[in-house]
Amino acid sequence: MTGMFGKKSGPALSVLAVILCATACQKEPEKIVVPDVFRVKFTTSQGDFTVEATKAWAPRGIDRFHELIRIRYFDEARFFRMIPGFVAQFGVNKDYDVHDKWRKYFIVDDPMKDQKNTRGTLSFAQSGPNTRATEIFINLGDNKVLDEQGFVPFAKVVDGMDVIDKFYAGYGDLRPEGKEIDPGRLEEGTNAYLIPHFPKMDYIKRAVFVK
C-alpha cells in the first residue's frame, strides 16, 4: 500500500507545486500613481495643443482624466459642441459600447477652489451633483457663469490655444439651443452618428502623456 500511495502522490505533489508557484509568481497589479502635475498632448485635425493638469485643483477629476488618457479614451473623439467665445466640448468615445459603459461611471464632485473657468481652462461637464464622467469642455472665454454653477477646472491649455480657436463651429450648439446636433442620437450613436452627418467637425487624433 505504501508503494502505491507513493506513486500516486508524486504527480499530485507536482501539480500542487505548480499551482503554488503560479500563485506566488503572479505579479501584483501595477499601482498607478497619478502625478501632482502632468501634461497631455492632443493631436487634432487642426494641429496640436497641450494641457497641464494639476491635481490640487480637482483631485477626483484629475484621477479620472489620467485614467481616460491611459486607456486612449479620447482618440478619434469629436469636438461635438463648439461655441466661439464659450466652450469646445468633447469626451464621447468613438465606440458606443465603450461610451455606454464609461458614461455611467460617475465621480464625486470636487470642491470649487481658487481656479476659475477662464479662457483655456478645462472642466468636466455635468448635469447635476456628482455626475461627472467623461465629457470635458475647454473654456474659450472667461465664463464666470460656470463658476457660479459649480464647474470645477482641473487643467489649462499651455500651448496651442490658437489651434482650438480654429475648430469648426458651423454646426452650433446641441438641440434645443442649436438646430442640427441631436444630443440623444449623439449619446446613442457616437461617431457612427457624428461622422456622416457632420463631416466638418474637428476631432482628436490621439491624446497622450508628455514624457
Secondary structure as GFF3:
##gff-version 3
##sequence-region A 1 211
A	DSSP	alpha_helix	2	25	.	.	.	ID=ss1
A	DSSP	beta_strand	37	44	.	.	.	ID=ss2
A	DSSP	beta_strand	47	54	.	.	.	ID=ss3
A	DSSP	alpha_helix	59	70	.	.	.	ID=ss4
A	DSSP	beta_strand	81	83	.	.	.	ID=ss5
A	DSSP	beta_strand	87	90	.	.	.	ID=ss6
A	DSSP	alpha_helix	96	102	.	.	.	ID=ss7
A	DSSP	beta_strand	121	124	.	.	.	ID=ss8
A	DSSP	beta_strand	136	139	.	.	.	ID=ss9
A	DSSP	alpha_helix	144	148	.	.	.	ID=ss10
A	DSSP	beta_strand	153	159	.	.	.	ID=ss11
A	DSSP	alpha_helix	161	165	.	.	.	ID=ss12
A	DSSP	alpha_helix	183	189	.	.	.	ID=ss13
A	DSSP	alpha_helix	191	197	.	.	.	ID=ss14
A	DSSP	beta_strand	204	209	.	.	.	ID=ss15
###
